[in-house]
Amino acid sequence: MLQLIPSLLELGPLPASPWQLLLLLGASWLLARVLVWTHTFYKNCRRLRCFPEPPRRNWLLGHLGLVPPTEQGMKDVTQLVGTYPQGFKTWMGPTTPVISLCHPDIVRSVLNASASVALKDVVFYSFLKPWLGDGLLLSAGEKWGRHRRMLTPAFHFNILRPYVKIFRDSTDVMHAKWQRLISQGSARLDMFEHISLMTLDSLQKCVFSFDSNCQEKPSEYIAAILELSALVTKRHQQLLMHMDFLYHLTRDGQRYRKACQLVHDFTDAVIQERRRTLPDQGLDDFLKAKAKSKTLDFIDVLLLSKDEEGKALSDEDIRAEADTFMFEGHDTTASGLSWVLYNLAKHPEYQERCRQEARELLRDRDPKEIECGWVFLREDLAQLSFLTMCIKESLRLHPPVTIISRCCTQDIELPDGRVIPKGVICLISIFGTHHNPAVWPDPEVYDPFRFDPENSKNRSPLAFIPFSAGPRNCIGQAFAMAEMKVALALTLLRFRVLPDDTEPRRKPELILRAEGGLWLRVEPLAPARADPYVCLLSCGDEGASVSDSSAHAMLLMTQPSLSWLEPGPVTASPWVLLLLVVASWCLARILVWTYAFYGNCRRLRCFSQPPRRNWLLGHLGVVTPTEQGLKQVAELVSAYPQGFMTWMGPISPIVTLCHPDITRSVLNASAEIAPKDPFYRVLKPWLGDGLLLSAGEKWGRHRRMLTPVFHFNILRPYVKIFNGSANVMHAKWQRLVAQGAARLDMFEHISLMTLDSLQKCVFSVSSNCQEKPSEYIAAILELSALVAKRRQQLLVHTDFLYFLTSDGQHFRKACQLVHDFTDAVIQERRRTLPDQGLDDFLKAKAKSKTLDFIDVLLMSKDEEGKALSDEDIRAEADTFMFEGHDTTASGLSWVLYNLAKHPKYQERCRQEVRELLRDRDPKEIEWEDLAQLPFLTMCIKESLRLHPPVTAISRCCTQDIALPDGRVIPKGVVCLISIFGTHHNPAVWPDPEVYDPFRFDPDHVKDRSPLAFIPFSAGPRNCIGQTFAMTEMKVALALTLLRFRVLPDDTEPRRKPELILRAEGGLWLRVEPLSTERGDS
């Protein structure tokens, strides 16, 4: 290891051992973390003063234990809500504030926030991860959004309709069991015990089409689900068991793992069997079989579901969603149904009215007229209005889930102006909202008429949230309500429910239970009084015809009547029906697109636009990728300094922005709101899901993991590599000048130099590519050229066509070569690490004084301790090679051109370098020298302004973006941030075509917008490697000016914007070696 002098601590010339250095770094890191946390904590405390709080128990415990999960705790919550109807603040210990909200006007801001802004609190939900995986309950980011979109059709009424028969059958089994128990003298029943088994029975049939008969005999699978629910509840109450390591050492932890394995094995077996059945039968036979059974179960729907790109769910995803549905669907519905029976038992007048409503509905019906699927779901359930009101009032008084928690990833402003700071946990008290006297008069009274339509119309929809609300509301609420209505209606038709002698005591766990069970007495109704229901029980398979036709139409397996089109009694073949469906879908898409297009046209009228070529081409070809095209951009920017709109053909508007005050809204928008334009996908086969192309949660995770790679401690040793690569290039120049070739193409030489540096920094591999050919380097250069060429050829933007061409085959071959090289390095490095051991590995790296890009990526871990996969590492390494060589080469080539055109600035830079390196041998630039080259830095920045390597970046708006001047860029419109236009805007830069390094003098910079100079972009997706690039440019430029005088060529270069800003035919300059390293005076 290097012997470092800790002079900054004034310890004198005492050398520090590696362990002392490690201790110093560790202590510094801890101190920094403590200071940052302390600052954030006190800042949050000040901002949270506006939230009232009840008296704490003491300074250490805060409010811990103030509201226990008992009946008394529920009464305490009711009192708190009565005292603080808007919400209040509590402290979990001395340092953890929790904001509880309990008013619909206040909870709106949190519930309606996007899933990325108000994440589910990870502490409790993480307990469920081994069981439920990445199902809808636990997933986040893009994966959650994709699964939510794919699962929504699973809860469409066409899918739910046939489930009514399942609900009826499961309820029949429960009622038959009740009849037996009553005949044996057991009329006092625990509702939770019986109804939980009934809901599990229904769910197992709806999810898996599997009948375990769990209500009559034990089932291993059902027992495992009940055990898992109980274990999670128990763990939640034991603070020490929140740590996975400790929990899985306990007996409960081992039982939890065993039960998880049993549940997973059952679900996996069903999925695998269903996958085998599908190819064996063929799709047609599979759908016919499903048509005969009249039910498409949850697994079927998931197996057939595909996303927008045609990708299906993996077996692991299907298992996670099925297990999540089983967990979320049984306990919550059982709780809701148990408490509604309790409330109706306490209010016999409401119970009798519900019973009469059900009887009236079924009066005088012939069994064949009762269509159990269609009528009972679509018509009968909608006509049980008072029964529905009773269910809703019970869900208000006894919500199955009493509270939900969110962790704010950014500040959330409430309607009254208060702010919940980033990082603070927010509790949405469903129970508190439902018992808030400021929202519900007499909230403790059971009054179904609160949900009469007349009484509901002036009430906030967020006053009643038993299924949550906003983007992450319960996807299965229609399923749950249908099951509760069916089971309740049948129960009241067969039994009278009476309260028990002992009043139940509420117990909020995962769901709202009752201590010791919710006991009620049931009395069978006399057969004469139940006659109207006999017809319902007698409904056999004949009654499902309407339901079947709906399901069959959806699956294209029947011949439904087309009488609604009035062609007479003609039936449609599957192909006619398919044609009709496709034509309807196309028409709907066209109408939606047309409406959106004309809406956007109206909203875009406020953007100026230059004259079009014609109505068909729009502005296509007006600005070409040539010198003349760049001059036209400069003229357009001068005419429209705030930005302008162009049309790519007749229907594709593009908004171009070129002023820092206007670009701010787009550049500072989150990566989800302003993602990159789809053109970048052409790089996908080469760069994979690296930082350039990834999005959503994966991009955020990788960005956080890669940020330390560009810390100055990592970059410092790279300066020696930059010196070495520049030395090789200069030696080559000396030879060429000696042979009479003093006129050189800067792009050719500097591109090889930057690739040479990058290969050493990324892989610790020296291919000596500046002196001899390298297959890997040649492949990188070929890929860059092929991408630039493809960009200009509109027809081959389609992958299918491109890979049929010769260029496409070359692209694939070059990709394979680059991937093989990167994979080989990663595999070799992975083998070396365990062979050497971590200590030996780090010692070897210490001797070489460089930790390369691959090393850092191999050792990087995210917040959960997860490392990057080999595929991720390859993608990031390939991305760095692509982004790092061309842009730096372009910037360095153009700065040499500008200094050649302005010899006085060149000489001043040279003198600055000479002064810095006076009496130093060898003449090498060190890390500490970089900050002492202010004029050279100014020259580089002015060149990056005049000739930015990347001239424009594009974003596709996923939602409306409001600009500071009030104009709006509509959702779906492509927005072009013209870096070249911003840098050449006369409203921002006086005399923008003049090369003047003094623009970047600190006195001139301070009053200028930071977004006036954006060669490395800006905002969340700015260039992560800009410090690396600036360092390399400073080192190479300083050494070049120290050894050579650069003179302009006789022919003026013509700029050519491709992937980067190049020059047509190369950027040629003349170089003259200086007589000594101090040069000619």
Residue pairs with C-beta under 8 A, 6 or more apart in sequence:
1 17
1 18
1 21
1 843
1 846
2 846
2 849
3 15
3 16
4 15
4 16
4 21
5 13
5 14
5 15
5 16
6 14
6 16
6 24
16 24
18 846
40 423
41 95
43 421
44 97
44 421
44 423
44 424
45 97
47 419
47 421
48 89
48 97
48 99
48 421
48 424
50 418
51 87
51 88
51 89
51 99
51 418
52 84
52 88
52 89
53 63
53 88
53 89
53 90
53 91
54 63
54 66
54 80
54 83
54 84
54 88
54 90
56 62
56 63
56 91
57 63
57 64
57 65
57 66
59 94
60 93
60 94
61 93
62 90
62 91
62 92
62 93
62 94
62 96
63 90
63 91
63 92
64 92
64 93
66 76
66 90
67 73
67 76
67 77
67 80
69 237
69 507
69 508
69 509
70 505
70 506
70 507
70 515
71 505
71 506
71 507
71 515
73 508
74 431
74 506
74 508
77 429
77 431
77 432
77 435
78 432
78 435
78 443
78 444
80 88
80 100
80 432
81 102
81 429
81 432
81 435
81 436
81 437
82 436
82 437
84 102
85 102
85 103
85 436
85 437
85 438
85 439
86 101
86 102
86 103
86 106
86 416
87 99
87 100
87 101
87 102
87 103
87 106
88 99
88 100
89 97
89 98
89 99
89 100
90 97
90 98
90 100
91 97
91 98
92 98
96 425
97 424
97 425
98 424
98 425
98 426
98 427
99 420
99 424
99 425
99 426
99 427
100 426
100 427
100 429
100 432
101 107
101 110
101 426
101 427
101 428
101 429
101 433
102 429
102 432
102 433
102 436
103 433
103 436
103 438
103 439
104 433
104 439
104 460
104 461
104 462
104 463
104 465
105 415
105 460
105 462
106 414
106 415
106 416
107 428
107 433
107 462
107 465
108 415
108 462
109 412
109 413
109 414
109 415
110 118
110 406
110 408
110 412
110 420
110 426
110 428
111 118
111 428
111 462
111 465
111 468
111 469
111 470
112 469
112 470
112 471
113 406
113 412
113 470
113 471
114 471
114 672
115 140
115 141
115 144
115 145
115 471
115 472
116 140
116 141
116 409
116 670
116 672
116 697
117 408
117 409
117 410
117 412
118 406
118 407
118 408
118 409
118 412
118 426
119 140
119 406
119 407
119 409
120 138
120 140
120 404
120 405
120 406
120 407
120 472
121 405
121 406
121 407
121 425
122 407
123 242
124 236
124 405
125 137
125 138
127 232
127 235
127 236
127 242
128 137
128 138
128 232
128 327
129 138
130 256
130 257
130 260
131 228
131 232
131 256
131 260
131 263
131 323
131 327
132 138
132 320
132 323
132 324
132 327
133 316
133 317
133 319
133 320
133 323
133 324
134 143
134 316
134 317
134 320
135 147
135 320
135 321
135 323
135 324
135 325
136 144
136 147
136 148
136 151
136 321
136 324
136 475
137 324
137 327
137 328
138 324
139 147
139 320
140 697
141 696
141 697
141 698
141 700
142 695
142 696
142 697
142 698
143 697
146 307
147 313
147 317
147 321
148 475
149 307
149 308
150 302
150 305
150 306
150 307
150 313
151 302
151 305
151 321
151 475
152 475
153 159
153 301
153 305
154 298
154 301
154 302
154 305
155 475
155 476
155 478
155 479
157 377
157 378
157 478
158 550
158 551
158 554
159 296
159 301
160 377
160 478
160 479
160 482
161 373
161 374
161 377
161 378
161 547
161 550
161 551
162 294
162 295
162 296
162 373
162 544
162 547
162 548
162 551
163 202
163 206
163 295
163 479
163 482
163 483
164 372
164 373
164 376
164 377
164 482
164 486
165 294
165 295
165 372
165 373
165 544
166 202
166 205
166 206
166 295
167 202
167 482
167 483
167 486
167 487
168 372
168 376
168 486
168 490
168 536
169 205
170 198
170 199
170 201
170 202
170 205
170 215
171 198
171 486
171 487
171 490
171 491
172 490
172 537
173 198
173 201
173 213
173 215
173 216
174 194
174 195
174 197
174 198
174 215
174 487
175 490
175 491
175 494
175 495
177 194
177 215
177 216
178 189
178 194
178 495
178 522
178 524
179 524
181 187
181 189
182 522
182 523
182 524
187 521
187 522
187 523
188 500
188 519
188 520
188 521
189 519
189 520
189 521
189 522
190 517
190 518
190 519
191 337
191 338
191 341
191 342
191 517
191 518
191 519
191 520
192 334
192 335
192 338
192 513
192 514
192 517
192 518
193 517
194 215
195 334
195 337
195 338
195 487
196 226
196 330
196 331
196 334
197 214
197 215
197 222
198 215
198 334
198 487
199 329
199 330
199 331
199 333
199 334
199 337
199 483
200 214
200 222
200 225
200 226
200 326
200 330
201 211
201 212
201 213
201 214
201 215
202 483
203 325
203 326
203 329
203 330
204 210
204 211
204 212
204 214
204 221
204 222
204 326
205 211
205 297
206 295
206 297
206 298
206 479
207 297
207 298
207 299
207 322
207 325
207 326
208 267
208 270
208 297
208 298
208 299
208 322
209 293
209 295
209 297
209 299
209 300
210 270
212 219
212 221
212 222
213 219
214 222
220 262
221 262
221 263
221 266
224 259
224 262
224 263
225 259
225 263
225 326
225 327
225 330
227 255
227 259
228 256
228 259
228 260
228 263
228 327
229 327
229 331
229 510
231 252
231 255
231 256
231 259
232 256
232 510
233 509
233 510
234 252
235 241
235 242
235 247
235 252
235 256
236 509
236 510
240 246
241 247
241 250
241 252
241 253
247 253
247 256
248 254
248 256
248 257
263 323
263 326
264 319
264 323
267 319
267 322
267 323
268 315
268 319
270 299
270 322
271 299
271 303
271 315
271 318
271 319
271 322
272 315
274 299
274 300
274 303
275 303
275 315
277 286
278 286
278 303
281 289
284 557
287 555
287 556
287 557
288 557
290 296
290 300
290 551
290 555
291 548
291 551
291 552
291 555
291 557
291 558
294 373
294 541
294 544
294 547
294 548
294 551
296 551
296 555
298 321
298 322
298 325
299 318
299 322
302 313
302 317
302 318
302 321
302 322
303 312
303 313
303 318
305 312
305 313
306 312
313 321
325 476
328 474
328 476
329 476
329 479
329 480
331 400
331 510
331 511
332 400
332 401
332 480
332 511
333 400
333 480
333 483
333 484
334 511
335 398
335 400
335 511
335 512
335 513
336 391
336 394
336 395
336 398
336 400
336 466
336 480
336 484
337 483
337 484
337 487
337 488
338 514
338 518
339 394
339 395
339 397
339 398
339 400
339 512
339 518
340 390
340 391
340 394
340 395
340 484
340 488
341 488
341 491
341 497
341 520
342 394
342 398
342 499
342 504
342 518
342 520
343 350
343 390
343 393
343 394
343 397
343 398
343 446
344 350
344 351
344 354
344 390
344 394
344 492
344 497
345 351
345 497
345 498
345 499
345 520
345 521
346 446
346 499
347 446
350 386
350 390
350 446
350 448
351 492
351 496
351 497
353 386
354 384
354 386
354 387
354 390
354 488
354 489
354 492
355 492
355 493
357 384
357 385
357 386
357 387
358 384
358 387
358 489
358 492
358 493
358 533
359 493
359 532
359 533
361 380
361 383
361 384
362 370
362 532
362 533
362 535
362 536
363 532
365 532
365 535
366 535
367 535
367 538
367 539
367 543
368 542
368 543
370 376
370 535
370 536
370 539
370 543
371 539
371 543
371 544
371 545
371 546
371 547
372 536
372 539
372 543
372 544
372 547
373 543
373 544
373 546
373 547
373 548
374 546
374 547
374 550
375 546
376 486
376 536
377 482
377 547
381 482
381 485
381 486
384 485
384 489
386 448
387 485
387 488
387 489
387 492
388 451
388 481
388 485
389 448
389 449
389 450
389 451
389 452
390 448
390 488
391 481
391 484
391 485
391 488
392 448
392 451
392 464
393 446
393 447
393 448
393 450
393 451
394 446
395 464
395 466
396 434
396 440
396 450
396 464
396 466
397 434
397 435
397 444
397 446
398 506
398 512
399 430
399 431
399 434
399 466
399 512
400 466
400 511
400 512
401 430
401 466
401 468
401 511
401 512
402 429
402 430
402 431
402 508
402 512
403 427
403 428
403 429
403 430
403 431
403 432
403 508
404 427
404 428
404 430
404 468
405 425
405 426
405 427
405 428
406 425
406 426
406 427
406 428
407 423
407 424
407 425
407 426
408 420
408 421
408 422
408 423
408 424
408 425
408 426
409 422
409 423
410 422
411 419
411 420
411 421
411 422
412 419
412 420
412 426
413 419
414 420
420 426
428 465
428 468
430 465
430 466
430 468
431 508
431 512
433 439
433 462
433 463
433 465
434 440
434 443
434 463
434 464
434 465
434 466
435 443
435 444
436 443
437 443
439 459
439 460
439 463
440 450
440 463
449 455
450 456
461 469
462 469
467 473
467 474
467 477
467 480
468 474
474 480
490 533
490 536
491 497
493 525
493 530
493 532
493 533
494 524
494 525
494 530
494 533
495 522
495 523
495 524
495 525
496 522
496 523
496 525
497 520
497 521
497 522
498 520
498 521
498 522
498 523
499 520
499 521
500 519
500 520
500 521
502 519
504 514
504 515
504 518
504 519
505 514
505 515
505 516
506 512
506 513
506 514
506 515
507 513
507 514
507 515
548 558
549 558
549 560
552 558
552 560
553 560
553 577
556 574
556 577
556 578
556 581
557 574
559 571
559 572
559 573
559 574
560 571
560 572
560 577
561 569
561 571
562 570
562 571
562 572
563 569
572 580
596 972
597 651
599 970
600 653
600 970
600 972
600 973
601 653
603 968
603 970
604 645
604 653
604 655
604 970
604 973
606 967
607 643
607 644
607 645
607 655
607 967
608 640
608 642
608 643
608 644
608 645
609 619
609 644
609 645
609 646
609 647
610 619
610 622
610 636
610 639
610 640
610 644
610 646
612 618
612 619
612 622
612 647
613 619
613 620
613 621
613 622
615 650
616 649
616 650
617 649
618 646
618 647
618 648
618 649
618 650
618 652
619 646
619 647
619 648
620 647
620 648
620 649
622 632
622 646
623 629
623 632
623 633
623 636
625 792
625 1056
625 1057
625 1058
626 1054
626 1055
626 1056
626 1064
627 1054
627 1055
627 1056
627 1064
629 1057
630 951
630 980
630 1055
630 1057
633 978
633 980
633 981
633 984
634 981
634 984
634 992
634 993
636 644
636 656
636 981
637 658
637 978
637 981
637 984
637 985
637 986
638 985
638 986
640 658
641 658
641 659
641 985
641 986
641 987
641 988
642 657
642 658
642 659
642 662
642 965
643 655
643 656
643 657
643 658
643 659
643 662
643 978
644 655
644 656
645 653
645 654
645 655
645 656
646 653
646 654
646 656
647 653
647 654
648 654
652 974
653 973
653 974
654 973
654 974
654 975
654 976
655 969
655 973
655 974
655 975
655 976
656 975
656 976
656 978
656 981
657 663
657 666
657 975
657 976
657 977
657 978
657 982
658 978
658 981
658 982
658 985
659 982
659 985
659 987
659 988
660 982
660 988
660 1009
660 1010
660 1011
660 1012
660 1014
661 964
661 1009
661 1011
662 963
662 964
662 965
663 977
663 982
663 1011
663 1014
664 964
664 1011
665 961
665 962
665 963
665 964
666 674
666 955
666 957
666 961
666 969
666 975
666 977
667 674
667 977
667 1011
667 1014
667 1017
667 1018
667 1019
668 1018
668 1019
668 1020
669 955
669 961
669 1019
669 1020
670 1020
671 695
671 696
671 699
671 700
671 1020
671 1021
672 695
672 696
672 958
673 957
673 958
673 959
673 961
674 955
674 956
674 957
674 958
674 961
674 975
675 695
675 955
675 956
675 958
676 692
676 693
676 695
676 953
676 954
676 955
676 956
676 1021
677 954
677 955
677 956
677 974
678 956
679 791
679 797
679 954
680 692
680 693
681 693
682 787
682 790
682 791
682 797
682 799
682 802
683 692
683 693
683 787
683 882
684 693
685 811
685 812
685 815
686 783
686 787
686 811
686 815
686 818
686 878
686 882
687 693
687 875
687 878
687 879
687 882
688 871
688 872
688 874
688 875
688 878
688 879
689 698
689 871
689 872
689 875
690 702
690 875
690 876
690 878
690 879
690 880
691 699
691 702
691 703
691 706
691 876
691 879
691 1024
692 879
692 882
692 883
693 879
694 702
694 875
701 862
702 868
702 872
702 876
703 1024
704 862
704 863
705 857
705 860
705 861
705 862
705 868
706 857
706 860
706 876
706 1024
707 1024
708 714
708 856
708 860
709 853
709 856
709 857
709 860
710 1024
710 1025
710 1027
710 1028
712 927
712 1027
714 851
714 856
715 927
715 1027
715 1028
715 1031
716 927
717 849
717 850
717 851
718 757
718 761
718 850
718 1028
718 1031
718 1032
719 925
719 926
719 927
719 930
719 1031
719 1035
720 849
720 850
720 924
721 757
721 760
721 761
721 850
722 757
722 925
722 1031
722 1032
722 1035
722 1036
723 924
723 925
723 1035
723 1039
724 760
725 753
725 754
725 756
725 757
725 760
725 770
725 1036
726 753
726 1035
726 1036
726 1039
726 1040
727 1039
728 753
728 756
728 768
728 770
728 771
729 749
729 750
729 752
729 753
729 770
729 1036
730 1039
730 1040
730 1043
730 1044
732 749
732 770
732 771
733 744
733 749
733 1044
733 1071
733 1073
734 1073
736 742
736 744
737 1071
737 1072
737 1073
742 1070
742 1071
742 1072
743 1049
743 1068
743 1069
743 1070
744 1068
744 1069
744 1070
744 1071
745 1066
745 1067
745 1068
746 892
746 893
746 896
746 897
746 1066
746 1067
746 1068
746 1069
747 889
747 890
747 893
747 1062
747 1063
747 1066
747 1067
748 1066
749 770
750 889
750 892
750 893
750 1036
751 781
751 885
751 886
751 889
752 769
752 770
752 777
753 770
753 889
753 1036
754 884
754 885
754 886
754 888
754 889
754 892
754 1032
755 769
755 777
755 780
755 781
755 881
755 885
756 766
756 767
756 768
756 769
756 770
757 1032
758 880
758 881
758 884
758 885
759 765
759 766
759 767
759 769
759 776
759 777
759 881
760 766
760 852
761 850
761 852
761 853
761 1028
762 852
762 853
762 854
762 877
762 880
762 881
763 822
763 825
763 852
763 853
763 854
763 877
764 848
764 850
764 852
764 854
764 855
765 825
767 774
767 776
767 777
768 774
769 777
775 817
776 817
776 818
776 821
779 814
779 817
779 818
780 818
780 881
780 882
780 885
782 810
782 814
783 811
783 814
783 815
783 818
783 882
784 882
784 886
784 1059
786 807
786 810
786 811
786 814
787 811
787 1059
788 1058
788 1059
789 807
790 796
790 797
790 802
790 807
790 811
791 1058
791 1059
795 801
796 802
796 805
796 807
796 808
802 808
802 811
803 809
803 811
803 812
818 878
818 881
819 874
819 878
822 874
822 877
822 878
823 870
823 874
825 854
825 877
826 854
826 858
826 870
826 873
826 874
826 877
827 870
829 854
829 855
829 858
830 858
830 870
832 841
833 841
833 858
836 844
845 851
845 855
853 876
853 877
853 880
854 873
854 877
857 868
857 872
857 873
857 876
857 877
858 867
858 868
858 873
859 867
860 867
860 868
861 867
868 876
880 1025
883 1023
883 1025
884 1025
884 1028
884 1029
886 949
886 1059
886 1060
887 949
887 950
887 1029
887 1060
888 949
888 1029
888 1032
888 1033
889 1060
890 947
890 949
890 1060
890 1061
890 1062
891 940
891 943
891 944
891 947
891 949
891 1015
891 1029
891 1033
892 1032
892 1033
892 1036
892 1037
893 1063
893 1067
894 943
894 944
894 946
894 947
894 949
894 1061
894 1067
895 939
895 940
895 943
895 944
895 1033
895 1037
896 1037
896 1040
896 1046
896 1069
897 943
897 947
897 1048
897 1053
897 1067
897 1069
898 905
898 939
898 942
898 943
898 946
898 947
898 995
899 905
899 906
899 909
899 939
899 943
899 1041
899 1046
900 906
900 1046
900 1047
900 1048
900 1069
900 1070
901 995
901 1048
902 995
905 939
905 995
905 997
906 1041
906 1045
906 1046
908 935
909 935
909 936
909 939
909 1037
909 1038
909 1041
910 1041
910 1042
910 1079
912 933
912 934
912 935
912 936
913 933
913 936
913 1038
913 1041
913 1042
914 1042
914 1078
914 1079
916 929
916 932
916 933
917 923
917 925
917 929
917 1042
923 1039
923 1042
923 1077
924 1039
925 1034
925 1035
925 1038
925 1039
929 1038
930 1031
930 1034
930 1035
933 1034
933 1038
935 997
936 1034
936 1037
936 1038
936 1041
937 1000
937 1030
937 1034
938 997
938 998
938 999
938 1000
938 1001
939 997
939 1037
940 1030
940 1033
940 1034
940 1037
941 997
941 1000
941 1013
942 995
942 996
942 997
942 999
942 1000
943 995
944 1013
944 1015
945 983
945 989
945 999
945 1013
945 1015
946 983
946 984
946 993
946 995
947 1055
947 1061
948 979
948 980
948 983
948 1015
948 1061
949 1015
949 1060
949 1061
950 979
950 1015
950 1017
950 1059
950 1060
950 1061
951 978
951 979
951 980
951 1057
951 1061
952 976
952 977
952 978
952 979
952 980
952 981
952 1057
953 976
953 977
953 979
953 1017
954 974
954 975
954 976
954 977
955 974
955 975
955 977
956 972
956 973
956 974
956 975
957 969
957 970
957 971
957 972
957 973
957 974
957 975
958 971
958 972
959 971
960 968
960 969
960 970
960 971
961 968
961 969
961 975
962 968
963 969
969 975
977 1014
977 1017
979 1014
979 1015
979 1017
980 1057
980 1061
982 988
982 1011
982 1012
982 1014
983 989
983 992
983 1012
983 1013
983 1014
983 1015
984 992
984 993
985 992
986 992
988 1008
988 1009
988 1012
989 999
989 1012
998 1004
999 1005
1010 1018
1011 1018
1016 1022
1016 1023
1016 1026
1016 1029
1017 1023
1023 1029
1040 1046
1042 1074
1042 1077
1042 1079
1043 1073
1043 1074
1043 1077
1044 1071
1044 1072
1044 1073
1044 1074
1045 1071
1045 1072
1045 1074
1045 1079
1045 1080
1046 1069
1046 1070
1046 1071
1047 1069
1047 1070
1047 1071
1047 1072
1048 1069
1048 1070
1049 1068
1049 1069
1049 1070
1051 1068
1053 1063
1053 1064
1053 1067
1053 1068
1054 1063
1054 1064
1054 1065
1055 1061
1055 1062
1055 1063
1055 1064
1056 1062
1056 1063
1056 1064
1074 1080
